[in-house]
Amino acid sequence: MGGKPNRTRRHQVLVRLTEDEYTMLMNQVKRSGLSREEYLRSLINKKKVSGYSAEFLQTRIEKIITKDGNGLWQ
């Protein structure tokens, strides 16, 4: 096999969180059984994650990211 892996995900997003926001995110990730990246991708793609509706989770993430205007989506 060898060679470079075929990577389709070339963009990274940096988001700064407070300690409380980070703890809340990691608790939700742990409950979901997904990796942090898969969990966030599920929210972006509006998939249901561990009993929470995609709309609820999307709203929570948007509030965290835009809370102080420092969230960056690139």
mmCIF file of the N, C-alpha and C atoms, coordinates in Angstrom:
data_MODEL
# 
_entry.id   MODEL 
# 
loop_
_atom_site.group_PDB 
_atom_site.id 
_atom_site.type_symbol 
_atom_site.label_atom_id 
_atom_site.label_alt_id 
_atom_site.label_comp_id 
_atom_site.label_asym_id 
_atom_site.label_entity_id 
_atom_site.label_seq_id 
_atom_site.pdbx_PDB_ins_code 
_atom_site.Cartn_x 
_atom_site.Cartn_y 
_atom_site.Cartn_z 
_atom_site.occupancy 
_atom_site.B_iso_or_equiv 
_atom_site.pdbx_formal_charge 
_atom_site.auth_seq_id 
_atom_site.auth_comp_id 
_atom_site.auth_asym_id 
_atom_site.auth_atom_id 
_atom_site.pdbx_PDB_model_num 
ATOM 1   N N  . MET A 1 1  ? 0.840   -1.166 0.000  1.00 0.00 ? 1  MET A N  1 
ATOM 2   C CA . MET A 1 1  ? 0.000   0.000  0.000  1.00 0.00 ? 1  MET A CA 1 
ATOM 3   C C  . MET A 1 1  ? 0.888   1.234  0.000  1.00 0.00 ? 1  MET A C  1 
ATOM 4   N N  . GLY A 1 2  ? 1.203   1.876  1.107  1.00 0.00 ? 2  GLY A N  1 
ATOM 5   C CA . GLY A 1 2  ? 2.110   3.022  1.143  1.00 0.00 ? 2  GLY A CA 1 
ATOM 6   C C  . GLY A 1 2  ? 1.554   4.251  0.471  1.00 0.00 ? 2  GLY A C  1 
ATOM 7   N N  . GLY A 1 3  ? 2.399   5.238  0.277  1.00 0.00 ? 3  GLY A N  1 
ATOM 8   C CA . GLY A 1 3  ? 1.961   6.483  -0.346 1.00 0.00 ? 3  GLY A CA 1 
ATOM 9   C C  . GLY A 1 3  ? 1.184   7.349  0.623  1.00 0.00 ? 3  GLY A C  1 
ATOM 10  N N  . LYS A 1 4  ? 0.766   8.495  0.139  1.00 0.00 ? 4  LYS A N  1 
ATOM 11  C CA . LYS A 1 4  ? -0.009  9.415  0.971  1.00 0.00 ? 4  LYS A CA 1 
ATOM 12  C C  . LYS A 1 4  ? -1.470  8.976  1.004  1.00 0.00 ? 4  LYS A C  1 
ATOM 13  N N  . PRO A 1 5  ? -2.101  9.116  2.181  1.00 0.00 ? 5  PRO A N  1 
ATOM 14  C CA . PRO A 1 5  ? -3.522  8.777  2.251  1.00 0.00 ? 5  PRO A CA 1 
ATOM 15  C C  . PRO A 1 5  ? -4.339  9.792  1.453  1.00 0.00 ? 5  PRO A C  1 
ATOM 16  N N  . ASN A 1 6  ? -5.476  9.338  0.934  1.00 0.00 ? 6  ASN A N  1 
ATOM 17  C CA . ASN A 1 6  ? -6.374  10.232 0.201  1.00 0.00 ? 6  ASN A CA 1 
ATOM 18  C C  . ASN A 1 6  ? -7.177  11.023 1.225  1.00 0.00 ? 6  ASN A C  1 
ATOM 19  N N  . ARG A 1 7  ? -6.818  12.269 1.420  1.00 0.00 ? 7  ARG A N  1 
ATOM 20  C CA . ARG A 1 7  ? -7.508  13.103 2.413  1.00 0.00 ? 7  ARG A CA 1 
ATOM 21  C C  . ARG A 1 7  ? -8.431  14.081 1.709  1.00 0.00 ? 7  ARG A C  1 
ATOM 22  N N  . THR A 1 8  ? -9.706  13.963 2.025  1.00 0.00 ? 8  THR A N  1 
ATOM 23  C CA . THR A 1 8  ? -10.667 14.883 1.438  1.00 0.00 ? 8  THR A CA 1 
ATOM 24  C C  . THR A 1 8  ? -10.965 16.045 2.375  1.00 0.00 ? 8  THR A C  1 
ATOM 25  N N  . ARG A 1 9  ? -10.622 15.900 3.636  1.00 0.00 ? 9  ARG A N  1 
ATOM 26  C CA . ARG A 1 9  ? -10.867 16.957 4.617  1.00 0.00 ? 9  ARG A CA 1 
ATOM 27  C C  . ARG A 1 9  ? -9.585  17.764 4.781  1.00 0.00 ? 9  ARG A C  1 
ATOM 28  N N  . ARG A 1 10 ? -9.532  18.887 4.103  1.00 0.00 ? 10 ARG A N  1 
ATOM 29  C CA . ARG A 1 10 ? -8.315  19.691 4.099  1.00 0.00 ? 10 ARG A CA 1 
ATOM 30  C C  . ARG A 1 10 ? -8.430  20.951 4.939  1.00 0.00 ? 10 ARG A C  1 
ATOM 31  N N  . HIS A 1 11 ? -9.595  21.248 5.481  1.00 0.00 ? 11 HIS A N  1 
ATOM 32  C CA . HIS A 1 11 ? -9.791  22.488 6.222  1.00 0.00 ? 11 HIS A CA 1 
ATOM 33  C C  . HIS A 1 11 ? -9.857  22.217 7.716  1.00 0.00 ? 11 HIS A C  1 
ATOM 34  N N  . GLN A 1 12 ? -9.203  23.070 8.466  1.00 0.00 ? 12 GLN A N  1 
ATOM 35  C CA . GLN A 1 12 ? -9.242  22.984 9.922  1.00 0.00 ? 12 GLN A CA 1 
ATOM 36  C C  . GLN A 1 12 ? -9.950  24.219 10.447 1.00 0.00 ? 12 GLN A C  1 
ATOM 37  N N  . VAL A 1 13 ? -10.619 24.061 11.594 1.00 0.00 ? 13 VAL A N  1 
ATOM 38  C CA . VAL A 1 13 ? -11.331 25.164 12.225 1.00 0.00 ? 13 VAL A CA 1 
ATOM 39  C C  . VAL A 1 13 ? -10.826 25.284 13.660 1.00 0.00 ? 13 VAL A C  1 
ATOM 40  N N  . LEU A 1 14 ? -10.421 26.462 14.032 1.00 0.00 ? 14 LEU A N  1 
ATOM 41  C CA . LEU A 1 14 ? -9.992  26.723 15.405 1.00 0.00 ? 14 LEU A CA 1 
ATOM 42  C C  . LEU A 1 14 ? -11.112 27.462 16.107 1.00 0.00 ? 14 LEU A C  1 
ATOM 43  N N  . VAL A 1 15 ? -11.552 26.920 17.224 1.00 0.00 ? 15 VAL A N  1 
ATOM 44  C CA . VAL A 1 15 ? -12.597 27.553 18.017 1.00 0.00 ? 15 VAL A CA 1 
ATOM 45  C C  . VAL A 1 15 ? -12.111 27.604 19.453 1.00 0.00 ? 15 VAL A C  1 
ATOM 46  N N  . ARG A 1 16 ? -12.144 28.770 20.035 1.00 0.00 ? 16 ARG A N  1 
ATOM 47  C CA . ARG A 1 16 ? -11.742 28.917 21.440 1.00 0.00 ? 16 ARG A CA 1 
ATOM 48  C C  . ARG A 1 16 ? -12.967 28.751 22.328 1.00 0.00 ? 16 ARG A C  1 
ATOM 49  N N  . LEU A 1 17 ? -12.813 27.942 23.381 1.00 0.00 ? 17 LEU A N  1 
ATOM 50  C CA . LEU A 1 17 ? -13.899 27.664 24.309 1.00 0.00 ? 17 LEU A CA 1 
ATOM 51  C C  . LEU A 1 17 ? -13.473 27.988 25.725 1.00 0.00 ? 17 LEU A C  1 
ATOM 52  N N  . THR A 1 18 ? -14.441 28.354 26.549 1.00 0.00 ? 18 THR A N  1 
ATOM 53  C CA . THR A 1 18 ? -14.159 28.501 27.974 1.00 0.00 ? 18 THR A CA 1 
ATOM 54  C C  . THR A 1 18 ? -14.007 27.099 28.561 1.00 0.00 ? 18 THR A C  1 
ATOM 55  N N  . GLU A 1 19 ? -13.550 27.026 29.777 1.00 0.00 ? 19 GLU A N  1 
ATOM 56  C CA . GLU A 1 19 ? -13.408 25.732 30.442 1.00 0.00 ? 19 GLU A CA 1 
ATOM 57  C C  . GLU A 1 19 ? -14.763 25.027 30.541 1.00 0.00 ? 19 GLU A C  1 
ATOM 58  N N  . ASP A 1 20 ? -15.807 25.778 30.888 1.00 0.00 ? 20 ASP A N  1 
ATOM 59  C CA . ASP A 1 20 ? -17.151 25.200 30.996 1.00 0.00 ? 20 ASP A CA 1 
ATOM 60  C C  . ASP A 1 20 ? -17.659 24.705 29.642 1.00 0.00 ? 20 ASP A C  1 
ATOM 61  N N  . GLU A 1 21 ? -17.456 25.480 28.598 1.00 0.00 ? 21 GLU A N  1 
ATOM 62  C CA . GLU A 1 21 ? -17.891 25.075 27.258 1.00 0.00 ? 21 GLU A CA 1 
ATOM 63  C C  . GLU A 1 21 ? -17.157 23.822 26.801 1.00 0.00 ? 21 GLU A C  1 
ATOM 64  N N  . TYR A 1 22 ? -15.855 23.783 27.059 1.00 0.00 ? 22 TYR A N  1 
ATOM 65  C CA . TYR A 1 22 ? -15.049 22.619 26.670 1.00 0.00 ? 22 TYR A CA 1 
ATOM 66  C C  . TYR A 1 22 ? -15.515 21.375 27.423 1.00 0.00 ? 22 TYR A C  1 
ATOM 67  N N  . THR A 1 23 ? -15.775 21.529 28.711 1.00 0.00 ? 23 THR A N  1 
ATOM 68  C CA . THR A 1 23 ? -16.242 20.409 29.529 1.00 0.00 ? 23 THR A CA 1 
ATOM 69  C C  . THR A 1 23 ? -17.578 19.904 29.015 1.00 0.00 ? 23 THR A C  1 
ATOM 70  N N  . MET A 1 24 ? -18.495 20.828 28.700 1.00 0.00 ? 24 MET A N  1 
ATOM 71  C CA . MET A 1 24 ? -19.798 20.446 28.171 1.00 0.00 ? 24 MET A CA 1 
ATOM 72  C C  . MET A 1 24 ? -19.648 19.705 26.846 1.00 0.00 ? 24 MET A C  1 
ATOM 73  N N  . LEU A 1 25 ? -18.811 20.229 25.952 1.00 0.00 ? 25 LEU A N  1 
ATOM 74  C CA . LEU A 1 25 ? -18.576 19.572 24.668 1.00 0.00 ? 25 LEU A CA 1 
ATOM 75  C C  . LEU A 1 25 ? -18.029 18.169 24.881 1.00 0.00 ? 25 LEU A C  1 
ATOM 76  N N  . MET A 1 26 ? -17.015 18.031 25.712 1.00 0.00 ? 26 MET A N  1 
ATOM 77  C CA . MET A 1 26 ? -16.388 16.723 25.904 1.00 0.00 ? 26 MET A CA 1 
ATOM 78  C C  . MET A 1 26 ? -17.339 15.732 26.569 1.00 0.00 ? 26 MET A C  1 
ATOM 79  N N  . ASN A 1 27 ? -18.207 16.209 27.458 1.00 0.00 ? 27 ASN A N  1 
ATOM 80  C CA . ASN A 1 27 ? -19.212 15.324 28.058 1.00 0.00 ? 27 ASN A CA 1 
ATOM 81  C C  . ASN A 1 27 ? -20.182 14.819 27.008 1.00 0.00 ? 27 ASN A C  1 
ATOM 82  N N  . GLN A 1 28 ? -20.601 15.700 26.104 1.00 0.00 ? 28 GLN A N  1 
ATOM 83  C CA . GLN A 1 28 ? -21.511 15.292 25.037 1.00 0.00 ? 28 GLN A CA 1 
ATOM 84  C C  . GLN A 1 28 ? -20.822 14.328 24.070 1.00 0.00 ? 28 GLN A C  1 
ATOM 85  N N  . VAL A 1 29 ? -19.564 14.584 23.786 1.00 0.00 ? 29 VAL A N  1 
ATOM 86  C CA . VAL A 1 29 ? -18.791 13.682 22.914 1.00 0.00 ? 29 VAL A CA 1 
ATOM 87  C C  . VAL A 1 29 ? -18.704 12.306 23.554 1.00 0.00 ? 29 VAL A C  1 
ATOM 88  N N  . LYS A 1 30 ? -18.392 12.272 24.841 1.00 0.00 ? 30 LYS A N  1 
ATOM 89  C CA . LYS A 1 30 ? -18.261 10.994 25.545 1.00 0.00 ? 30 LYS A CA 1 
ATOM 90  C C  . LYS A 1 30 ? -19.580 10.217 25.523 1.00 0.00 ? 30 LYS A C  1 
ATOM 91  N N  . ARG A 1 31 ? -20.688 10.923 25.762 1.00 0.00 ? 31 ARG A N  1 
ATOM 92  C CA . ARG A 1 31 ? -22.001 10.279 25.737 1.00 0.00 ? 31 ARG A CA 1 
ATOM 93  C C  . ARG A 1 31 ? -22.347 9.733  24.359 1.00 0.00 ? 31 ARG A C  1 
ATOM 94  N N  . SER A 1 32 ? -21.863 10.415 23.323 1.00 0.00 ? 32 SER A N  1 
ATOM 95  C CA . SER A 1 32 ? -22.206 10.008 21.958 1.00 0.00 ? 32 SER A CA 1 
ATOM 96  C C  . SER A 1 32 ? -21.473 8.749  21.514 1.00 0.00 ? 32 SER A C  1 
ATOM 97  N N  . GLY A 1 33 ? -20.295 8.505  22.103 1.00 0.00 ? 33 GLY A N  1 
ATOM 98  C CA . GLY A 1 33 ? -19.492 7.363  21.679 1.00 0.00 ? 33 GLY A CA 1 
ATOM 99  C C  . GLY A 1 33 ? -18.694 7.632  20.413 1.00 0.00 ? 33 GLY A C  1 
ATOM 100 N N  . LEU A 1 34 ? -18.750 8.862  19.929 1.00 0.00 ? 34 LEU A N  1 
ATOM 101 C CA . LEU A 1 34 ? -18.016 9.236  18.721 1.00 0.00 ? 34 LEU A CA 1 
ATOM 102 C C  . LEU A 1 34 ? -16.726 9.960  19.093 1.00 0.00 ? 34 LEU A C  1 
ATOM 103 N N  . SER A 1 35 ? -15.837 10.087 18.122 1.00 0.00 ? 35 SER A N  1 
ATOM 104 C CA . SER A 1 35 ? -14.676 10.951 18.341 1.00 0.00 ? 35 SER A CA 1 
ATOM 105 C C  . SER A 1 35 ? -15.176 12.386 18.322 1.00 0.00 ? 35 SER A C  1 
ATOM 106 N N  . ARG A 1 36 ? -14.392 13.305 18.846 1.00 0.00 ? 36 ARG A N  1 
ATOM 107 C CA . ARG A 1 36 ? -14.780 14.714 18.854 1.00 0.00 ? 36 ARG A CA 1 
ATOM 108 C C  . ARG A 1 36 ? -15.046 15.203 17.434 1.00 0.00 ? 36 ARG A C  1 
ATOM 109 N N  . GLU A 1 37 ? -14.177 14.816 16.498 1.00 0.00 ? 37 GLU A N  1 
ATOM 110 C CA . GLU A 1 37 ? -14.319 15.246 15.117 1.00 0.00 ? 37 GLU A CA 1 
ATOM 111 C C  . GLU A 1 37 ? -15.595 14.696 14.484 1.00 0.00 ? 37 GLU A C  1 
ATOM 112 N N  . GLU A 1 38 ? -15.863 13.400 14.704 1.00 0.00 ? 38 GLU A N  1 
ATOM 113 C CA . GLU A 1 38 ? -17.073 12.804 14.155 1.00 0.00 ? 38 GLU A CA 1 
ATOM 114 C C  . GLU A 1 38 ? -18.327 13.416 14.780 1.00 0.00 ? 38 GLU A C  1 
ATOM 115 N N  . TYR A 1 39 ? -18.253 13.701 16.061 1.00 0.00 ? 39 TYR A N  1 
ATOM 116 C CA . TYR A 1 39 ? -19.376 14.329 16.753 1.00 0.00 ? 39 TYR A CA 1 
ATOM 117 C C  . TYR A 1 39 ? -19.693 15.685 16.118 1.00 0.00 ? 39 TYR A C  1 
ATOM 118 N N  . LEU A 1 40 ? -18.677 16.522 15.931 1.00 0.00 ? 40 LEU A N  1 
ATOM 119 C CA . LEU A 1 40 ? -18.892 17.843 15.342 1.00 0.00 ? 40 LEU A CA 1 
ATOM 120 C C  . LEU A 1 40 ? -19.352 17.745 13.890 1.00 0.00 ? 40 LEU A C  1 
ATOM 121 N N  . ARG A 1 41 ? -18.801 16.791 13.139 1.00 0.00 ? 41 ARG A N  1 
ATOM 122 C CA . ARG A 1 41 ? -19.261 16.593 11.759 1.00 0.00 ? 41 ARG A CA 1 
ATOM 123 C C  . ARG A 1 41 ? -20.731 16.187 11.737 1.00 0.00 ? 41 ARG A C  1 
ATOM 124 N N  . SER A 1 42 ? -21.139 15.355 12.691 1.00 0.00 ? 42 SER A N  1 
ATOM 125 C CA . SER A 1 42 ? -22.544 14.945 12.770 1.00 0.00 ? 42 SER A CA 1 
ATOM 126 C C  . SER A 1 42 ? -23.447 16.145 13.006 1.00 0.00 ? 42 SER A C  1 
ATOM 127 N N  . LEU A 1 43 ? -23.017 17.063 13.866 1.00 0.00 ? 43 LEU A N  1 
ATOM 128 C CA . LEU A 1 43 ? -23.800 18.272 14.103 1.00 0.00 ? 43 LEU A CA 1 
ATOM 129 C C  . LEU A 1 43 ? -23.893 19.121 12.851 1.00 0.00 ? 43 LEU A C  1 
ATOM 130 N N  . ILE A 1 44 ? -22.769 19.295 12.192 1.00 0.00 ? 44 ILE A N  1 
ATOM 131 C CA . ILE A 1 44 ? -22.742 20.112 10.974 1.00 0.00 ? 44 ILE A CA 1 
ATOM 132 C C  . ILE A 1 44 ? -23.660 19.517 9.912  1.00 0.00 ? 44 ILE A C  1 
ATOM 133 N N  . ASN A 1 45 ? -23.668 18.186 9.818  1.00 0.00 ? 45 ASN A N  1 
ATOM 134 C CA . ASN A 1 45 ? -24.486 17.500 8.807  1.00 0.00 ? 45 ASN A CA 1 
ATOM 135 C C  . ASN A 1 45 ? -25.909 17.225 9.288  1.00 0.00 ? 45 ASN A C  1 
ATOM 136 N N  . LYS A 1 46 ? -26.254 17.787 10.460 1.00 0.00 ? 46 LYS A N  1 
ATOM 137 C CA . LYS A 1 46 ? -27.606 17.695 11.035 1.00 0.00 ? 46 LYS A CA 1 
ATOM 138 C C  . LYS A 1 46 ? -28.076 16.259 11.233 1.00 0.00 ? 46 LYS A C  1 
ATOM 139 N N  . LYS A 1 47 ? -27.160 15.410 11.692 1.00 0.00 ? 47 LYS A N  1 
ATOM 140 C CA . LYS A 1 47 ? -27.518 14.033 12.026 1.00 0.00 ? 47 LYS A CA 1 
ATOM 141 C C  . LYS A 1 47 ? -27.870 13.966 13.509 1.00 0.00 ? 47 LYS A C  1 
ATOM 142 N N  . LYS A 1 48 ? -28.750 13.058 13.865 1.00 0.00 ? 48 LYS A N  1 
ATOM 143 C CA . LYS A 1 48 ? -29.117 12.881 15.264 1.00 0.00 ? 48 LYS A CA 1 
ATOM 144 C C  . LYS A 1 48 ? -27.956 12.204 16.000 1.00 0.00 ? 48 LYS A C  1 
ATOM 145 N N  . VAL A 1 49 ? -27.623 12.745 17.175 1.00 0.00 ? 49 VAL A N  1 
ATOM 146 C CA . VAL A 1 49 ? -26.509 12.211 17.952 1.00 0.00 ? 49 VAL A CA 1 
ATOM 147 C C  . VAL A 1 49 ? -27.004 11.867 19.351 1.00 0.00 ? 49 VAL A C  1 
ATOM 148 N N  . SER A 1 50 ? -26.937 10.612 19.726 1.00 0.00 ? 50 SER A N  1 
ATOM 149 C CA . SER A 1 50 ? -27.214 10.140 21.082 1.00 0.00 ? 50 SER A CA 1 
ATOM 150 C C  . SER A 1 50 ? -28.419 10.774 21.771 1.00 0.00 ? 50 SER A C  1 
ATOM 151 N N  . GLY A 1 51 ? -29.564 10.696 21.153 1.00 0.00 ? 51 GLY A N  1 
ATOM 152 C CA . GLY A 1 51 ? -30.768 11.147 21.813 1.00 0.00 ? 51 GLY A CA 1 
ATOM 153 C C  . GLY A 1 51 ? -31.024 12.644 21.754 1.00 0.00 ? 51 GLY A C  1 
ATOM 154 N N  . TYR A 1 52 ? -30.065 13.438 21.357 1.00 0.00 ? 52 TYR A N  1 
ATOM 155 C CA . TYR A 1 52 ? -30.284 14.871 21.196 1.00 0.00 ? 52 TYR A CA 1 
ATOM 156 C C  . TYR A 1 52 ? -30.679 15.126 19.750 1.00 0.00 ? 52 TYR A C  1 
ATOM 157 N N  . SER A 1 53 ? -31.610 16.033 19.530 1.00 0.00 ? 53 SER A N  1 
ATOM 158 C CA . SER A 1 53 ? -31.949 16.362 18.152 1.00 0.00 ? 53 SER A CA 1 
ATOM 159 C C  . SER A 1 53 ? -30.827 17.188 17.550 1.00 0.00 ? 53 SER A C  1 
ATOM 160 N N  . ALA A 1 54 ? -30.642 17.063 16.258 1.00 0.00 ? 54 ALA A N  1 
ATOM 161 C CA . ALA A 1 54 ? -29.603 17.823 15.564 1.00 0.00 ? 54 ALA A CA 1 
ATOM 162 C C  . ALA A 1 54 ? -29.848 19.318 15.718 1.00 0.00 ? 54 ALA A C  1 
ATOM 163 N N  . GLU A 1 55 ? -31.109 19.726 15.710 1.00 0.00 ? 55 GLU A N  1 
ATOM 164 C CA . GLU A 1 55 ? -31.423 21.145 15.833 1.00 0.00 ? 55 GLU A CA 1 
ATOM 165 C C  . GLU A 1 55 ? -31.000 21.688 17.196 1.00 0.00 ? 55 GLU A C  1 
ATOM 166 N N  . PHE A 1 56 ? -31.263 20.930 18.261 1.00 0.00 ? 56 PHE A N  1 
ATOM 167 C CA . PHE A 1 56 ? -30.864 21.352 19.597 1.00 0.00 ? 56 PHE A CA 1 
ATOM 168 C C  . PHE A 1 56 ? -29.356 21.485 19.692 1.00 0.00 ? 56 PHE A C  1 
ATOM 169 N N  . LEU A 1 57 ? -28.652 20.484 19.227 1.00 0.00 ? 57 LEU A N  1 
ATOM 170 C CA . LEU A 1 57 ? -27.196 20.506 19.308 1.00 0.00 ? 57 LEU A CA 1 
ATOM 171 C C  . LEU A 1 57 ? -26.611 21.601 18.437 1.00 0.00 ? 57 LEU A C  1 
ATOM 172 N N  . GLN A 1 58 ? -27.159 21.789 17.256 1.00 0.00 ? 58 GLN A N  1 
ATOM 173 C CA . GLN A 1 58 ? -26.670 22.840 16.363 1.00 0.00 ? 58 GLN A CA 1 
ATOM 174 C C  . GLN A 1 58 ? -26.834 24.207 17.025 1.00 0.00 ? 58 GLN A C  1 
ATOM 175 N N  . THR A 1 59 ? -27.979 24.429 17.645 1.00 0.00 ? 59 THR A N  1 
ATOM 176 C CA . THR A 1 59 ? -28.229 25.694 18.328 1.00 0.00 ? 59 THR A CA 1 
ATOM 177 C C  . THR A 1 59 ? -27.228 25.904 19.456 1.00 0.00 ? 59 THR A C  1 
ATOM 178 N N  . ARG A 1 60 ? -26.966 24.855 20.231 1.00 0.00 ? 60 ARG A N  1 
ATOM 179 C CA . ARG A 1 60 ? -26.006 24.961 21.347 1.00 0.00 ? 60 ARG A CA 1 
ATOM 180 C C  . ARG A 1 60 ? -24.610 25.274 20.830 1.00 0.00 ? 60 ARG A C  1 
ATOM 181 N N  . ILE A 1 61 ? -24.172 24.594 19.787 1.00 0.00 ? 61 ILE A N  1 
ATOM 182 C CA . ILE A 1 61 ? -22.843 24.840 19.226 1.00 0.00 ? 61 ILE A CA 1 
ATOM 183 C C  . ILE A 1 61 ? -22.750 26.254 18.668 1.00 0.00 ? 61 ILE A C  1 
ATOM 184 N N  . GLU A 1 62 ? -23.780 26.693 17.973 1.00 0.00 ? 62 GLU A N  1 
ATOM 185 C CA . GLU A 1 62 ? -23.773 28.048 17.421 1.00 0.00 ? 62 GLU A CA 1 
ATOM 186 C C  . GLU A 1 62 ? -23.689 29.086 18.534 1.00 0.00 ? 62 GLU A C  1 
ATOM 187 N N  . LYS A 1 63 ? -24.393 28.866 19.639 1.00 0.00 ? 63 LYS A N  1 
ATOM 188 C CA . LYS A 1 63 ? -24.334 29.801 20.766 1.00 0.00 ? 63 LYS A CA 1 
ATOM 189 C C  . LYS A 1 63 ? -22.931 29.845 21.352 1.00 0.00 ? 63 LYS A C  1 
ATOM 190 N N  . ILE A 1 64 ? -22.292 28.699 21.465 1.00 0.00 ? 64 ILE A N  1 
ATOM 191 C CA . ILE A 1 64 ? -20.936 28.649 22.006 1.00 0.00 ? 64 ILE A CA 1 
ATOM 192 C C  . ILE A 1 64 ? -19.971 29.368 21.072 1.00 0.00 ? 64 ILE A C  1 
ATOM 193 N N  . ILE A 1 65 ? -20.072 29.101 19.801 1.00 0.00 ? 65 ILE A N  1 
ATOM 194 C CA . ILE A 1 65 ? -19.127 29.647 18.835 1.00 0.00 ? 65 ILE A CA 1 
ATOM 195 C C  . ILE A 1 65 ? -19.292 31.146 18.665 1.00 0.00 ? 65 ILE A C  1 
ATOM 196 N N  . THR A 1 66 ? -20.527 31.635 18.688 1.00 0.00 ? 66 THR A N  1 
ATOM 197 C CA . THR A 1 66 ? -20.749 33.053 18.440 1.00 0.00 ? 66 THR A CA 1 
ATOM 198 C C  . THR A 1 66 ? -20.928 33.866 19.719 1.00 0.00 ? 66 THR A C  1 
ATOM 199 N N  . LYS A 1 67 ? -20.763 33.238 20.857 1.00 0.00 ? 67 LYS A N  1 
ATOM 200 C CA . LYS A 1 67 ? -21.015 33.869 22.135 1.00 0.00 ? 67 LYS A CA 1 
ATOM 201 C C  . LYS A 1 67 ? -20.294 35.204 22.291 1.00 0.00 ? 67 LYS A C  1 
ATOM 202 N N  . ASP A 1 68 ? -19.018 35.244 21.976 1.00 0.00 ? 68 ASP A N  1 
ATOM 203 C CA . ASP A 1 68 ? -18.268 36.486 22.148 1.00 0.00 ? 68 ASP A CA 1 
ATOM 204 C C  . ASP A 1 68 ? -17.716 37.008 20.839 1.00 0.00 ? 68 ASP A C  1 
ATOM 205 N N  . GLY A 1 69 ? -18.182 36.470 19.736 1.00 0.00 ? 69 GLY A N  1 
ATOM 206 C CA . GLY A 1 69 ? -17.735 36.943 18.429 1.00 0.00 ? 69 GLY A CA 1 
ATOM 207 C C  . GLY A 1 69 ? -16.370 36.451 18.026 1.00 0.00 ? 69 GLY A C  1 
ATOM 208 N N  . ASN A 1 70 ? -15.784 35.554 18.805 1.00 0.00 ? 70 ASN A N  1 
ATOM 209 C CA . ASN A 1 70 ? -14.445 35.064 18.513 1.00 0.00 ? 70 ASN A CA 1 
ATOM 210 C C  . ASN A 1 70 ? -14.433 33.699 17.836 1.00 0.00 ? 70 ASN A C  1 
ATOM 211 N N  . GLY A 1 71 ? -15.593 33.121 17.613 1.00 0.00 ? 71 GLY A N  1 
ATOM 212 C CA . GLY A 1 71 ? -15.629 31.832 16.931 1.00 0.00 ? 71 GLY A CA 1 
ATOM 213 C C  . GLY A 1 71 ? -15.217 32.012 15.478 1.00 0.00 ? 71 GLY A C  1 
ATOM 214 N N  . LEU A 1 72 ? -14.468 31.069 14.963 1.00 0.00 ? 72 LEU A N  1 
ATOM 215 C CA . LEU A 1 72 ? -13.983 31.192 13.585 1.00 0.00 ? 72 LEU A CA 1 
ATOM 216 C C  . LEU A 1 72 ? -14.439 29.992 12.768 1.00 0.00 ? 72 LEU A C  1 
ATOM 217 N N  . TRP A 1 73 ? -15.180 30.234 11.719 1.00 0.00 ? 73 TRP A N  1 
ATOM 218 C CA . TRP A 1 73 ? -15.526 29.191 10.751 1.00 0.00 ? 73 TRP A CA 1 
ATOM 219 C C  . TRP A 1 73 ? -14.809 29.537 9.470  1.00 0.00 ? 73 TRP A C  1 
ATOM 220 N N  . GLN A 1 74 ? -13.905 28.693 9.044  1.00 0.00 ? 74 GLN A N  1 
ATOM 221 C CA . GLN A 1 74 ? -13.150 28.948 7.806  1.00 0.00 ? 74 GLN A CA 1 
ATOM 222 C C  . GLN A 1 74 ? -13.225 27.758 6.908  1.00 0.00 ? 74 GLN A C  1 
# 
